[in-house]
């Protein structure tokens, strides 16, 4: 979109005619130039800013924005260039992602920055960095102006820190003292959103000159309250004189409510937990297409929610036992439960312990003996879709599985275990949840999975570790 004005007037999602006067209340729509991304002068960020949610899209001027796509009925909120801000993201930018056919809102990490701590460089595997003596100031300037018809007040941010880059292979160090100056203009008539920093933050230019995002996040944490108090960020200037780069709001219009309901109701999953959610959601997506067609399964979640359905099992190419059940429950709930035991094939009747689901990094840190002990236990993955939202659970380590009958065509038993929530309908809600039930699973399940544990044990065997 080269200019928001013309295509925005034409789209049929408008409920009323747009107001040409400078808007003084939300919702609004506007663009910002983004010289550090895509094609330089051809890059723009289009923003819809409402009272409860704000959405931004980065694109080239020749590409359609989400207003134009919405007019055609095929906006893709998980298209990879969508950013979100709102009360549900706790003031942090978020991305939209789609897994197993569902849309998720994934806020950026809010891990705190520690001065002097060595962090891995996200762009180079063999490098690390640290920073200390971080100083941040924010003061009123005198160069007020008008931007997009709005009175704008100047503020000047000064940031300084000592930055050290490490070569982790040789231990070499490079030190430098950094001073950064940024000029910002805020319009008190409208409200602030971190989306207004996107043209800078996408290129690590908001508060640093290209240093890691974690450091910029630490600066923003100190400035966030002060910036929010000043209103909408409508202009930013880097450098001075003929070398100055200016980013500012343009094409500011009063906007109708954008139909972003799928984003407003999508589960919020912190980026630190998204990796935990990927595997069970991947399984669930597969089971929706090729789930068990026979067998039986019943279970109770937290002594309240009853579930029943069908169950099947298979042995993977790495001899993992995969037992999967798909079920329906109270008030239209549906979902899946997967029991996994790596490497040991068809079990003998008996009682088996549960293991917590470990991250790949934790598994890699185990010795071969520790991995072998871990593989003797069962793990569980649960997904429940209900009227109150989506729940994703993983085994927490306590509980057991009892096998009463084992054969090529049938596997029967019962289980009682605890699971920890990875995704819950309300962010941060719920402690460990109790699940108990029984199964009579039919052989021949078509679910081609290989456990991380089996792959690591094979690698260890091959290397002689």
C-alpha angles and dihedrals in degrees: 000000000000093000126009095213103076103039090040091058092052103050114106095223089083111113094191136013113280120254114239095199116093105277119241100189141040142304100060137156127212145150133234128199114243109199096171099059138057111347102353107234090021093062124100140169116217116203134194109193118190133168096263104022138022124199129193133187126197115210145134119274092253094055121087118254124224092266091060092043091049089054088059093045099241110093110155108213090185095050095122100252100070121111125189135200129180147112091291092060094053093238093305127119115255137193128219116237133178124215129165088000093302130113120233132189109221116192118206116259118278097199106150122246118241119203113238094013115131113237128188114249107246092212100046123041095205097049135079135181144196136187135198142170090049111185125183129183131177122189140166116265130204103227099094118171145162121267123184089345093307127117106244128197121209123234127178124214121198120192128182134173143150110251126197126189119200130202099214093200098056102015093237115158134207117195129192137165111229129206119184128184123191129180117208132183120204130195110213091200092075135034133263125250128178085232086077088067093054098102087058103033094051087065097036090250102117097091104351135042096247101312119140120301093239089066092049089049089055090054092047090051088060094044101037098092093044093049093047090054093058098056132232117006101230102163140023130183128198119193126353143258118010091343094058119122115207126197118186146159118267138172092033110185139168104254135203119236108287114228095243095141092129089060095043092055101035115114114265111228119178113234090243089062099040092087089055091053097047099076099049092043090049089052091048092051090053094046091053087063102034108017126150117293098194141025126067137261136181129176144161125219116209091343089288118066112068121204134184136175145110131315136200138171141205141175116239128223087265091050094255115156109230116186114181132183129187116199149172125219146176120332095006097308117156137173149119142271122202124191113197130188114177127225100346102094123205109006127229119237110278145088120296132191126239124239128205114249105255130206117248091249090057092049092050090054091058123096119239090258091052091049091051091052090047091051092058091068132074126247127199135209122190132186121183123183111195140156091268093055142268126325124191119186136183128193114271097203105261124100136045147248119224118202113205100170130021129182142129093271104031136035117182133180148106138255142202119186149140124244134192121227118248096171124018132177090247115044112249094007127134135029126220114333127214121228127183132169149118137251143196101193126194122223124241100061110168101220112125104202132150119196122234088232093058092048092050093047090051090050090049091050091049093050095042091236 
